Amino acid sequence: MTPIEVALVTGGGTGIGTAAAKALSRRGYVVVLAGRRLSLLENAAAEVAKAGGTAHPMTADVTREDEVETLFETIRSRFNRLDLLFNNAGVGAPAVPLEELTLAQWQAAVDTNLTGSFLCTRAAFRLMKAQDPRGGRIINNGSISASAPRPYSAPYTSTKHAITGLTKSTSLDGRAYDIACGQINIGNAATDMTTRMQQGILQANGSIAVEPTMDVAHVGDAIAYMASLPLNANVQFMTVMATAMPFIGRG
C-alpha cells in the first residue's frame, strides 16, 4: 500500500493557497489548509473536495508560536508525517510614503511574512527530520517583490527579500536531512489582492497603469510541479507571472 503524502498550505483559505491546495490534491496529496478564519478554510476545503481531493481545515495564526506548534503537533498525531510545507501566508501594508508608515504596519508584515514562515519552517524541520521515511520539501512564496519593489512597498518588499535568505538557508541546512527547499516568485495572479490592478496601480515612473493578470490556477500547477520532484531534485527558484506585467525592465 502506497503511504499517503501530506501537504500543509498556510494562508490556505483564499487565492493562491486554495489554488495550490487544489493542484496538490490532484497530485494525490492530502492537504491541510491553515489560516485564521475557519469559514474561509472550510469553503476552500469544500472546493478541493468538489474537485475530487481531500483537504482538512485547521485554524492557526502563523505569527503565534504556540498556535504553530499546536498545528504541527496535530498534523503529526493525525497523519504521522508531513511531506510538503507551502509557506504562503502573507500580508501587505498600506501603500503610503515610507516616512508615513507606522511601526505597527511594519511589524505586521514582518510578523506574518517572515517570522510566520520561520516558525512553520522550524516546526517542519523538527517533524521531517524525525519521521520515517525522513525528509520532505518546503516551498516559500517569495513574490516578484523578492526581486524588485513596487512604489510604497517597503515592509512587504523587505520581508520578501528576507524570504529569499530564509529559502537559501533552509536549503543548505536541510541537505543533511533530505529536506529540500525552493521558492516561487509570483507576479499578478488574479486574486482578491490584485483586483486593484484592474483599476490602475502606481508605477515606478509615477504614472498609473492597468496591469495584466493571470489565472491563479497556473500558480497552483507550478507549485504542484515543484512538489512532484523526488527529494534529490529541486526547483530552487521559479518565477511565474503574467507575461506582460511590468517586471522585465519594469515597464
C-alpha positions as CSV (number, residue, x, y, z in Angstrom):
1,M,0.0,0.0,0.0
2,T,1.4,3.4,-1.0
3,P,1.6,5.7,2.0
4,I,-0.3,9.0,1.7
5,E,1.6,12.2,1.2
6,V,0.6,15.1,3.4
7,A,0.9,18.8,2.5
8,L,0.4,21.9,4.6
9,V,-0.6,25.1,3.0
10,T,-0.6,28.2,5.1
11,G,-2.9,31.0,4.1
12,G,-5.0,28.3,2.6
13,G,-8.4,29.8,2.7
14,T,-8.2,32.1,-0.3
15,G,-6.4,32.9,-3.6
16,I,-3.0,31.3,-4.1
17,G,-3.4,29.0,-1.1
18,T,-6.6,27.5,-2.3
19,A,-5.3,27.1,-5.9
20,A,-2.2,25.3,-4.5
21,A,-4.4,23.0,-2.5
22,K,-6.5,22.1,-5.5
23,A,-3.4,21.4,-7.6
24,L,-1.7,19.4,-4.9
25,S,-4.8,17.3,-4.3
26,R,-4.9,16.4,-7.9
27,R,-1.3,15.1,-7.5
28,G,-2.6,12.8,-4.7
29,Y,-1.7,14.9,-1.6
30,V,-3.9,15.0,1.4
31,V,-3.8,18.8,2.1
32,V,-4.0,20.6,5.5
33,L,-5.3,24.1,5.0
34,A,-4.2,26.5,7.7
35,G,-5.3,30.0,8.3
36,R,-7.0,32.3,10.9
37,R,-10.6,32.2,9.6
38,L,-12.3,28.8,9.8
39,S,-15.2,29.8,7.4
40,L,-12.8,30.5,4.6
41,L,-10.8,27.3,5.2
42,E,-14.0,25.3,5.2
43,N,-15.1,26.9,1.9
44,A,-11.6,26.1,0.4
45,A,-11.8,22.5,1.7
46,A,-15.2,22.1,0.0
47,E,-13.7,23.4,-3.3
48,V,-10.9,20.8,-3.0
49,A,-13.4,18.1,-2.3
50,K,-15.6,19.1,-5.2
51,A,-12.5,18.6,-7.4
52,G,-12.1,15.1,-6.0
53,G,-9.4,15.8,-3.4
54,T,-9.1,15.8,0.3
55,A,-8.4,18.8,2.5
56,H,-8.5,19.4,6.2
57,P,-9.1,22.9,7.6
58,M,-7.1,23.8,10.7
59,T,-7.1,27.2,12.2
60,A,-3.8,28.7,13.2
61,D,-2.2,32.2,13.3
62,V,1.3,31.8,11.9
63,T,2.5,34.8,14.0
64,R,1.8,32.9,17.2
65,E,4.4,30.4,18.2
66,D,2.0,28.4,20.4
67,E,-0.6,28.0,17.6
68,V,2.1,26.9,15.1
69,E,3.4,24.3,17.5
70,T,-0.2,23.1,18.1
71,L,-0.8,22.9,14.3
72,F,2.2,20.8,13.6
73,E,1.6,18.5,16.6
74,T,-2.0,17.9,15.3
75,I,-0.5,17.0,11.9
76,R,2.0,14.7,13.5
77,S,-0.6,12.9,15.6
78,R,-3.2,12.7,12.9
79,F,-1.0,11.8,9.9
80,N,2.3,10.8,11.5
81,R,4.2,12.8,8.9
82,L,4.5,15.9,6.7
83,D,5.8,15.7,3.2
84,L,5.3,19.3,2.0
85,L,5.0,22.7,3.6
86,F,3.9,25.7,1.4
87,N,4.7,28.9,3.3
88,N,2.1,31.0,1.7
89,A,0.5,33.1,4.5
90,G,1.3,36.8,3.9
91,V,0.0,40.3,4.3
92,G,0.8,43.7,2.8
93,A,0.9,47.2,4.2
94,P,-0.7,50.5,3.2
95,A,0.8,51.9,0.0
96,V,1.9,55.2,1.6
97,P,5.2,57.1,1.6
98,L,7.8,55.3,3.7
99,E,8.0,58.1,6.2
100,E,4.3,57.8,6.9
101,L,4.5,54.1,7.8
102,T,3.8,53.2,11.4
103,L,5.9,50.7,13.4
104,A,2.7,48.6,13.8
105,Q,2.3,48.4,10.0
106,W,5.9,47.4,9.5
107,Q,5.7,44.9,12.3
108,A,2.5,43.2,11.0
109,A,4.2,42.5,7.7
110,V,7.4,41.2,9.4
111,D,5.5,39.0,11.9
112,T,3.3,37.3,9.2
113,N,5.5,37.2,6.1
114,L,8.9,36.5,7.7
115,T,8.5,35.3,11.3
116,G,5.5,33.2,10.4
117,S,7.4,31.4,7.7
118,F,10.3,30.9,10.1
119,L,8.1,29.4,12.8
120,C,6.5,27.0,10.3
121,T,9.8,26.1,8.7
122,R,11.3,25.3,12.2
123,A,8.4,23.1,13.1
124,A,8.5,21.4,9.7
125,F,12.2,20.7,10.2
126,R,11.6,19.0,13.5
127,L,8.9,16.8,12.1
128,M,10.6,16.0,8.8
129,K,13.9,15.1,10.5
130,A,12.2,12.7,12.9
131,Q,9.7,10.9,10.6
132,D,10.2,7.7,8.6
133,P,10.9,7.9,5.7
134,R,12.9,11.0,6.7
135,G,12.7,14.3,4.9
136,G,10.3,16.5,2.9
137,R,10.0,19.7,0.9
138,I,9.4,23.3,1.8
139,I,8.2,25.8,-0.8
140,N,8.2,29.5,0.1
141,N,6.0,32.1,-1.5
142,G,8.6,34.8,-2.4
143,S,6.6,37.1,-4.8
144,I,8.1,39.2,-7.5
145,S,8.8,41.7,-4.7
146,A,11.6,39.3,-3.7
147,S,13.4,40.7,-6.7
148,A,12.0,44.2,-7.4
149,P,9.9,46.6,-5.4
150,R,6.8,48.5,-6.2
151,P,6.5,52.1,-5.1
152,Y,5.5,52.5,-1.4
153,S,6.0,48.8,-0.5
154,A,9.0,48.8,1.9
155,P,7.5,46.4,4.5
156,Y,6.3,43.8,2.0
157,T,9.4,44.1,-0.2
158,S,11.7,43.9,2.7
159,T,10.1,40.7,4.1
160,K,10.1,39.1,0.6
161,H,13.8,39.8,0.1
162,A,14.3,38.2,3.5
163,I,12.3,35.1,2.4
164,T,15.0,34.6,-0.2
165,G,17.6,34.4,2.5
166,L,15.4,32.0,4.5
167,T,15.0,29.8,1.4
168,K,18.7,29.6,0.8
169,S,19.5,28.9,4.5
170,T,16.8,26.3,4.7
171,S,18.1,24.6,1.5
172,L,21.6,24.5,3.0
173,D,20.6,23.3,6.5
174,G,18.2,20.8,5.1
175,R,20.6,18.9,2.9
176,A,21.8,16.5,5.6
177,Y,18.3,15.5,6.4
178,D,16.7,15.1,2.9
179,I,14.8,18.3,3.3
180,A,14.6,20.3,0.0
181,C,13.5,23.9,-0.1
182,G,12.6,26.1,-3.1
183,Q,10.9,29.4,-3.7
184,I,8.2,30.5,-6.1
185,N,8.0,34.2,-7.0
186,I,4.6,35.1,-8.3
187,G,3.5,38.1,-10.3
188,N,0.0,39.3,-10.8
189,A,-2.0,36.2,-10.1
190,A,-5.7,37.1,-10.3
191,T,-6.9,37.0,-6.7
192,D,-8.7,39.4,-4.4
193,M,-5.4,41.0,-3.6
194,T,-4.8,42.0,-7.2
195,T,-8.2,43.4,-8.1
196,R,-6.9,46.9,-7.7
197,M,-4.6,46.4,-10.7
198,Q,-7.7,46.4,-12.9
199,Q,-8.4,50.0,-11.9
200,G,-4.8,51.1,-12.3
201,I,-1.8,51.0,-10.0
202,L,1.1,53.3,-9.3
203,Q,4.2,52.7,-11.4
204,A,7.8,53.5,-10.7
205,N,7.7,56.5,-13.1
206,G,4.8,58.0,-11.2
207,S,2.1,57.0,-13.8
208,I,-1.0,55.0,-13.1
209,A,-1.5,51.9,-15.3
210,V,-3.8,48.9,-15.5
211,E,-1.7,45.7,-15.2
212,P,-2.4,42.3,-16.8
213,T,-3.1,39.4,-14.5
214,M,-3.0,35.6,-15.0
215,D,-5.3,32.8,-13.8
216,V,-4.3,31.8,-10.3
217,A,-4.6,28.1,-11.4
218,H,-1.3,28.4,-13.2
219,V,0.4,29.2,-9.8
220,G,-1.2,26.1,-8.3
221,D,0.1,24.0,-11.2
222,A,3.6,25.4,-10.8
223,I,3.6,24.6,-7.1
224,A,2.4,21.1,-7.8
225,Y,5.2,20.6,-10.3
226,M,7.8,21.7,-7.7
227,A,6.2,19.3,-5.2
228,S,6.2,16.4,-7.7
229,L,10.0,16.1,-7.9
230,P,11.9,13.5,-5.9
231,L,13.8,14.9,-2.9
232,N,17.1,14.5,-4.8
233,A,15.9,17.2,-7.3
234,N,14.8,20.7,-6.5
235,V,13.5,23.8,-8.2
236,Q,15.5,26.4,-6.2
237,F,13.7,29.4,-7.6
238,M,10.8,29.7,-10.0
239,T,9.1,32.9,-11.3
240,V,5.6,32.6,-12.7
241,M,4.0,35.8,-13.8
242,A,1.6,37.5,-16.2
243,T,3.7,37.7,-19.3
244,A,3.2,41.4,-20.0
245,M,3.2,42.8,-16.4
246,P,5.8,45.5,-15.6
247,F,8.7,43.5,-14.3
248,I,11.2,42.8,-17.0
249,G,12.6,46.3,-17.5
250,R,9.8,47.4,-15.1
251,G,7.8,48.6,-18.0
